[in-house]
């Protein structure tokens, strides 16, 4: 329940404050959000499966964001940033949909 409250509060604060994202950070923000969502949906699935561990969640969350940002940074340095960004989004998107399907099966028994 605490993560859900934190997410809602963070969204509300972000909507009210409307912070400016520096231009050098803009290519990394969507990738970081997708990586964070992957960790959140993985955690929700783990909670429903009864195997949630807060340490695993924090490590997963941080490592997903850092690895995704490093891949995009490497792509930018090689001149193929958009292609690697697309690859990261596809892979993490597949993981998100897989976790959502497992959550749906668990909740709806279907």
Residue, then its C-alpha position, 0 to 999 in steps of 0.5 A: x500500500x505504501x508504494x501505491x500511495x508514494x506513486x500517487x503522491x509523486x504523480x500529484x506533486x509532479x503535476x502541480x510543480x511541473x518541473x523542467x527536465x534539462x535537455x541533456x536528460x530528456x533522451x533518458x527520461x522515457x527509458x528510465x520511466x519504462x524501466x521503473x514501470x517494469x520493476x513496479x509491475x514485477x514487484x506487484x506480481x511478486x506480491x501476488x505470488x507471495x514472494x516479494x522482497x523489498x531488497x530485491x525490489x530496490x535492487x531491481x528498480x535501481x539496476x533497471x534504470x541504470x542499465x537502461x540509461x547506460x544502454x541509451x548513453x552508449x547508443x548516443x555515443x555510437x550514434x545509434x541512440x534511437x535504435x538502442x532506445x527502441x530495443x530497450x523499450x521493446x524488451x522492457x515492454x515485453x516484460x511489463x506485458x508479461x507481468x501484467x498478464x500474470x497479474x491478470x491471471x492471478x486476480x481474475x483466475x483467467 
